[in-house]
């Protein structure tokens, strides 16, 4: 697939362009690029770009300039209204319109008065596509009237009395700034006792003799006209009294115990309380049923004025000021109401549509009271404007459908209430434009290898074109796994390689046509310094050479420059550059320093430096090398809020040049005694500019390092406490997870003390539902790490923000993260449960998923409960406890292993979330087919006779079906352990005892016994037994032992043995050795078996292969009974006990595997029954 680009989306087909445009334009407008080549022939409705303020106060001494600038294609024409009627500027010789714009210039400096042109002005910019209008501009000249003449009588008071000096400035436009001074234009001192009120009056809580003066003068400064008006001086004389009677506080302003205050949203709320009394009262402020907002509350005029900046509706309420001295306290309550002029929630934005497309204009505002929304089109109320069938008005939204070129217009949205209005212009421009590519053709891009390459493809079209990129003349498509496509059409190659070189083609398409453009990319080798200059120590008067060898791309020409201490080389003939070398002859002390080789090309630059150290030529004793001595004399200078300069004096380098200095800091306020790395500088520097964090009590120390090692730290510098500031960081690890169905627990990792940047660290926790239109709900909490929101709906996604703040201000606006309110148990069960039996021990279950809304939580998986209702065999009907299997995630099928063959089962399925299980589905039953049986439970041989043996057995513990018969195989074993012929015998299934007749007497037999169902043979059990001895044969053996010849033979043998023993005894006493014994000692025969300690007989011959029945006979236990271990399927062998785990397709991990014992005639066979555990361990 070729790579496609569309605005706000990627990889969208052309067929989805109209939908994409509709969605995108509901979010942001499509701007027409301001490309001269494009604007020459592209029509566009007018847009107001500049206008005078709504309340325009002018200087009556200068010409009046009322601004109105607009853009559009064709260029718009301009007209004005004044006080609601057309303003014909051609009839007034003093009024001209600036060429190419709508700005009015009224020349009142030549003649005329500013008052003549007072009024409400509005500008209209119009072209063939519509008309845009400006705000109503209220033009008023500034006024700075004089004080009225008045005669002011001197004021005489006794010491301790209160006083108010009235100012009553003249009403000007804009209002004057008031201040009190004396005749020498020196400001009068103010304090808690004497202060100026918001109305300009001067208040004395109590007067003192030093207040006596004749020049209390109130001044009014009118900034707009740069004039100051002066009131007549007021004379005050304070008579000293022997004693002044103290009195409790009373308020000078405001009067009474209650008052009202109204302020507009966004303004600064100023509340004032000034009291008199003796001693001078102190003012305190509180907010009833609330706290004063942090970072927006300020106290002015010695706490007599409370100011809250940027007020909102939340600041409404009752504020109480308290005046207190030693004799009592009084309070005054100010009821504050915050109203709001209209403000934007969503302002309308320009729409560029193609014929037949849809779009919307949204105008959404808020205020107190709620503003009224009114629509105009081309400056005319929409109710009386020409009808447009493509337009439908729905309150604050205009919906356009199937627009045509005649639908182009400029719409105005007016939101107003009693405190103000908002006016916004937004045009609808219907264009049908084929794609155009604005990037110059055949642009050549050159990039250094392994850096990012950005290939531009600026484009325009209506409908919005799709963008595709191709490489090479054959048009090989580009894929997103290697390239990055940007919304503006730019193709980014994150890591350009040599094979990225080539020609790239950008293709723009919409339904009206196609445009393409080729650009070229060349990848260059980076410039590298392959031989760097090296540190040098030379004697004064000698010669030194620095080498700098550069490797670069052959098509780029590098410029090599040598620098000394980051400046130009000295203009001295002793310095010479020869190819790759800088040579300095007759070195002097001034030549010491840092030499830098810098190589620059048009695409990159590299540099490398080396230090030259000049030493005296006189011979010195062999130096002693050691780590440097620590720096000393640390000094802090240039102390700013967020930086400081640290200066030090290096210690002795101990004959090894210092390579660098390491600077560490200690925060005595938050982590006293802990030193942290601050910075490193080269060994040639003795100063460092250090970046600091707010509200940290810094101390610094410095360590020097050379090739030998690092010095001990210097003494600590003086402490420097930085000013507090708002936090730079917000808490991390913000999460929202409910613990109950009706709550949302918001947690975060708090800032540490170093990151707080100031005192009073708190957090503003904000939340709102992700999919709703609700505004953010916020609460400020102390320095904690958790906040619980109660009363939330169950499992709803929320957007969460946690913002840090302190006494100074707020941290930057944090990014929102998503969380969920608490989960509840699922409401529905899985439906359409189906069971498919795979084989006698395995079944496959399918179900339909539960709808996400009914899960009411994070889907953990599905859980199957299954149990055996009864066996199909009447012999085994017993209840088995329910088993459980859990399937993770959204799987809708799974496998049930380890089932009992030939059994009836039932199951149900439940969905599981983080809270628990949902209701069970309806029970679903199924039946497993027959399987092979297990081995018979036991096999015993009883009642042996001369020629018969009786076998008794117990049926298999797990018949796994209906037994059809038993199979008995047996064969004789002779005295040399050889096996005889195998006999095969079928026994009815209802038998548990069988007698074998016509057997050989005194003969060992080996038996192999197993059961069968219609499916096949089960596991076998083995046993051995011997028939009894013939009594006649036994009596004949006794008779031989009593014969005379046999007795005589035995006596002769005994006599011979006695003689041999005597001879051996005599030879041993003589010191000789029996030669046979020597050989036995030297060559012990491994075949000679030891004698058994208990009966003196030779040990029985054993063979490692005794357990293989077809070679050597094996022996059974003395009770001749072999118990077969049950091999029931166990889920524990497969995973997590009752909660076994499964593969992606639901199949069980591992499989049942057991070696069925081979038939005796087929080869070596073990007499042991196979073990399920061994079978699992051997599975590959």
Secondary structure, DSSP 8 states (H G I E B T S, - for coil): --EEEETTEES--GGGHHHHHHHHHTTS-------HHHHTS--EEEEEEEE--SEEEE-TTS-EEE-EEEEEES--EEEEEETTEE--GGG-TTEEE-TTS--EEE-TTTS--GGGG-EEEEEEEEETTEEEE---EEEEE-B-----------EEEETT--EEE-------BS--EEEEE-TTS-B----SSEEE-TTS-EEESS--GGG-EEEEEEEEEETTTTEEEE---EEEEEE--S----EEEEEEES-SSEEEEEEETTS-EEEE-EEEEES--EEEEEETTS---TTTEEEETTTTEEEESS--GGG-EEEEEEEEETTEEEEEEEEEEEEEEEEEEE----EEE-TT--EEEE-EEEEES--EEEEEETTEETTTS---TTEEEETTEEEE-S--GGG-EEEEEEEEETTEEEEEEEEEEE--EEEEE-S-TTEEEEEETTS-EEE---EEEES--EEEEEETTTTEE--TTTEEE-TTS-EEESS--GGG-EEEEEEEEETTEEEEEEEEEEEE---EEEE----EEEETT--EEEE-EEE--TTS--EEEEEETTEE--S-TTEEEETTEEEE-S--GGG-EEEEEEEE-SS-EEEEEEEEEEE-SS-------------EEEEEES--SSEEEEEEE----TTS---EEEEEEEETTTEEEEEEEEEEEETT--EEEEE--SS-EEEEEEEEE-SS-B---------EE------S---EEEEEE-SSTTEEEEEEE---GGGG-SSS-EEEEEEEETTS----EEEEE-S-SEEEEES--TT-EEEEEEEEE-SS-B------EEEE------S---EEEEEEEEETTEEEEEEE---HHHH-S-EEEEEEEEEEEEESSTT-------EEEEEETT--EEEE-S--SSEEEEEEEEEEESS-B------EEEE--------EEEEEEE---SS-EEEEEEEES---S-EEEEEEEEEEE-TTS-EEEEEEEEEETT-SEEEE-S--TT-EEEEEEEEEESS-B---EEEEEE----HHHHHHHHHHHT-HHHHHHHHHHHHHHHHHHHHHHHHHHTT---HHHHHHHHS--TT---B-TTT--B-----TTTT-TTTS-----TT-----------GGGGSSTTSB-B-TTS-BSS---------GGGS---SS---HHHHHHT--
